Amino acid sequence: MEVLLALSVIVALGAIAWPALRGPLAQARLRGGAQQLQSAFGSGRLLAMSLGETCVVRFTMGTNEYRLEPLSAGDPALTDENALLDAQQAQLNSKHWTLPKDVVFANQELVSDERSQTSDMQMQQRQNSYSTGAAESRIFFYPDGTSSTARVILAHQASQTASTDQVNQQMGVELRGLTGMARIVNVEVVQ
């Protein structure tokens, strides 16, 4: 009987405390996703410099999956044997990640320049097995250590459909094109 009473008290305290813990847990997942994306951007920069070719991070808004790969990965225009071997090596250098549970890509602000437009056209000209038909966002990393200048916003998925009484949680990862370095920033959400 005493054990049942103690268990009832624990359950009651847990039910009271759970709503207070949801916000900090969601914020921790969001920060973890931002750190993971920041790390992927660093990997993209290093991969581009080590391979000596442009690499791209691709993702679709509203999803939690993203991919890093050399621009030549899976290019059907490559027909000679050496080029096919290079494409196979590029596929081996491709990486795929998933953001933490309930964290999705919410927005992207990209400063377009001539190099990113050229790279984007190359991406559009080739077939792509990863594409889901939805508009895909692309961030490019170049062999000289530079990258696209971009700001990617991550959001807690529940906050995108939340009622106005819940706090909308978002976090950004800014990528400076000149240096190819990424940093995590807090995003103020105006409701």
DAURCOR-V51354 format. One record per residue. N is the residue number from 1. RES is the residue in one small letter. PSI is psi in degrees with one decimal (none if undefined). OMEGA is omega in whole degrees, 0 to 359 (* if undefined). BURIAL is I if it has 24 or more other ideal C-beta (glycine too) atoms within 12 Angstrom, else O. Layout:
# DAURCOR-V51354
n=[N & N]
res=[RES & RES]
psi=[PSI & PSI]
omega=[OMEGA & OMEGA]
burial=[BURIAL & BURIAL]
This chain:
# DAURCOR-V51354
n=[1 & 2 & 3 & 4 & 5 & 6 & 7 & 8 & 9 & 10 & 11 & 12 & 13 & 14 & 15 & 16 & 17 & 18 & 19 & 20 & 21 & 22 & 23 & 24 & 25 & 26 & 27 & 28 & 29 & 30 & 31 & 32 & 33 & 34 & 35 & 36 & 37 & 38 & 39 & 40 & 41 & 42 & 43 & 44 & 45 & 46 & 47 & 48 & 49 & 50 & 51 & 52 & 53 & 54 & 55 & 56 & 57 & 58 & 59 & 60 & 61 & 62 & 63 & 64 & 65 & 66 & 67 & 68 & 69 & 70 & 71 & 72 & 73 & 74 & 75 & 76 & 77 & 78 & 79 & 80 & 81 & 82 & 83 & 84 & 85 & 86 & 87 & 88 & 89 & 90 & 91 & 92 & 93 & 94 & 95 & 96 & 97 & 98 & 99 & 100 & 101 & 102 & 103 & 104 & 105 & 106 & 107 & 108 & 109 & 110 & 111 & 112 & 113 & 114 & 115 & 116 & 117 & 118 & 119 & 120 & 121 & 122 & 123 & 124 & 125 & 126 & 127 & 128 & 129 & 130 & 131 & 132 & 133 & 134 & 135 & 136 & 137 & 138 & 139 & 140 & 141 & 142 & 143 & 144 & 145 & 146 & 147 & 148 & 149 & 150 & 151 & 152 & 153 & 154 & 155 & 156 & 157 & 158 & 159 & 160 & 161 & 162 & 163 & 164 & 165 & 166 & 167 & 168 & 169 & 170 & 171 & 172 & 173 & 174 & 175 & 176 & 177 & 178 & 179 & 180 & 181 & 182 & 183 & 184 & 185 & 186 & 187 & 188 & 189 & 190 & 191]
res=[m & e & v & l & l & a & l & s & v & i & v & a & l & g & a & i & a & w & p & a & l & r & g & p & l & a & q & a & r & l & r & g & g & a & q & q & l & q & s & a & f & g & s & g & r & l & l & a & m & s & l & g & e & t & c & v & v & r & f & t & m & g & t & n & e & y & r & l & e & p & l & s & a & g & d & p & a & l & t & d & e & n & a & l & l & d & a & q & q & a & q & l & n & s & k & h & w & t & l & p & k & d & v & v & f & a & n & q & e & l & v & s & d & e & r & s & q & t & s & d & m & q & m & q & q & r & q & n & s & y & s & t & g & a & a & e & s & r & i & f & f & y & p & d & g & t & s & s & t & a & r & v & i & l & a & h & q & a & s & q & t & a & s & t & d & q & v & n & q & q & m & g & v & e & l & r & g & l & t & g & m & a & r & i & v & n & v & e & v & v & q]
psi=[-42.7 & -36.8 & -41.4 & -40.1 & -44.4 & -41.4 & -38.9 & -40.6 & -42.2 & -44.0 & -42.7 & -43.4 & -38.5 & -40.5 & -33.4 & -40.6 & -26.3 & -47.6 & -32.6 & -25.0 & -19.0 & -43.8 & -53.2 & -35.3 & -41.7 & -40.4 & -38.1 & -40.7 & -39.7 & -45.2 & -39.5 & -41.0 & -40.2 & -40.9 & -37.9 & -43.3 & -40.2 & -42.0 & -40.5 & -38.2 & -40.9 & -40.0 & -39.0 & -43.2 & -47.2 & -38.7 & -42.9 & -42.4 & -39.2 & -34.7 & -20.9 & 27.1 & 161.4 & 136.7 & 159.8 & 139.6 & 125.6 & 141.5 & 164.2 & 134.3 & 141.0 & -2.5 & 175.3 & 13.1 & 144.2 & 162.8 & 142.5 & 130.7 & 156.6 & 150.8 & -27.7 & -2.5 & 120.7 & 21.0 & 114.4 & -12.8 & -14.6 & 116.0 & -26.5 & 164.3 & -43.6 & -41.1 & -38.1 & -39.0 & -40.0 & -40.4 & -37.7 & -40.0 & -38.4 & -39.0 & -36.9 & -29.7 & -5.0 & 143.9 & 146.3 & 133.0 & 162.9 & 131.5 & 162.0 & 162.7 & 134.8 & 9.6 & 128.0 & 162.7 & 122.8 & -33.6 & 160.5 & 135.4 & 120.1 & 129.3 & 115.5 & 133.5 & 177.1 & -40.4 & -42.8 & -33.2 & -41.5 & -45.7 & -38.7 & -39.6 & -38.7 & -40.5 & -40.5 & -27.7 & -17.7 & 155.1 & 154.3 & 114.9 & -18.6 & -27.6 & 136.8 & 6.3 & -19.7 & 158.4 & 127.5 & 137.9 & 143.6 & 136.9 & 127.8 & 144.6 & 132.4 & 157.7 & -20.9 & 4.9 & -4.5 & 175.7 & 179.9 & 149.1 & 120.1 & 161.2 & 119.2 & 128.3 & 127.7 & 146.1 & 152.5 & 123.8 & -38.8 & -28.7 & -19.3 & -23.6 & 11.8 & 155.0 & 166.9 & -14.2 & -9.8 & 152.5 & 128.8 & 118.4 & 124.8 & 154.5 & 146.3 & 157.7 & 116.6 & 137.1 & 119.3 & 119.9 & -39.0 & -38.4 & -17.6 & 15.0 & 142.1 & 148.7 & 151.9 & 135.7 & 148.2 & 143.1 & 122.9 & 127.3 & 120.7 & 126.4 & none]
omega=[180 & 178 & 178 & 179 & 179 & 179 & 178 & 179 & 179 & 179 & 179 & 178 & 177 & 179 & 178 & 185 & 186 & 179 & 179 & 182 & 183 & 181 & 179 & 178 & 177 & 178 & 178 & 177 & 179 & 178 & 177 & 177 & 178 & 178 & 178 & 179 & 177 & 178 & 178 & 177 & 176 & 177 & 178 & 179 & 180 & 179 & 179 & 181 & 182 & 179 & 183 & 178 & 180 & 176 & 185 & 169 & 183 & 176 & 179 & 180 & 178 & 178 & 178 & 180 & 176 & 189 & 173 & 178 & 172 & 181 & 183 & 184 & 176 & 182 & 182 & 180 & 180 & 187 & 181 & 188 & 180 & 180 & 178 & 176 & 177 & 179 & 177 & 177 & 178 & 178 & 178 & 180 & 180 & 179 & 181 & 180 & 174 & 177 & 178 & 181 & 177 & 176 & 183 & 173 & 185 & 184 & 176 & 172 & 185 & 174 & 184 & 174 & 185 & 181 & 181 & 176 & 178 & 179 & 179 & 178 & 177 & 179 & 182 & 183 & 182 & 177 & 186 & 181 & 182 & 186 & 180 & 182 & 178 & 179 & 185 & 176 & 183 & 174 & 187 & 176 & 187 & 184 & 180 & 178 & 178 & 182 & 169 & 172 & 188 & 171 & 181 & 181 & 175 & 179 & 172 & 188 & 180 & 182 & 179 & 179 & 185 & 174 & 186 & 180 & 177 & 180 & 178 & 185 & 176 & 177 & 183 & 171 & 180 & 180 & 180 & 186 & 184 & 182 & 183 & 182 & 182 & 174 & 180 & 179 & 173 & 181 & 176 & 181 & 178 & 181 & *]
burial=[O & O & O & O & O & O & O & O & O & O & O & O & O & O & O & O & O & O & O & O & O & O & O & O & O & I & I & O & I & I & I & I & I & I & I & I & I & I & O & I & I & I & I & I & I & O & I & I & O & O & I & O & I & I & I & I & I & I & I & I & O & I & I & I & I & I & I & I & I & I & I & I & I & I & I & O & O & O & O & O & O & O & O & O & O & I & I & O & O & I & O & O & I & I & I & O & I & O & I & I & O & I & I & I & I & I & O & I & O & I & O & O & O & O & I & I & O & O & I & I & O & O & I & O & O & I & O & I & O & I & O & O & O & O & O & I & I & I & I & I & I & I & I & O & O & I & I & I & I & I & I & I & I & I & I & I & I & O & I & I & O & O & O & O & O & O & O & I & I & I & I & I & I & I & I & O & I & O & O & I & O & I & O & I & O & O & I & O & O & O & O]
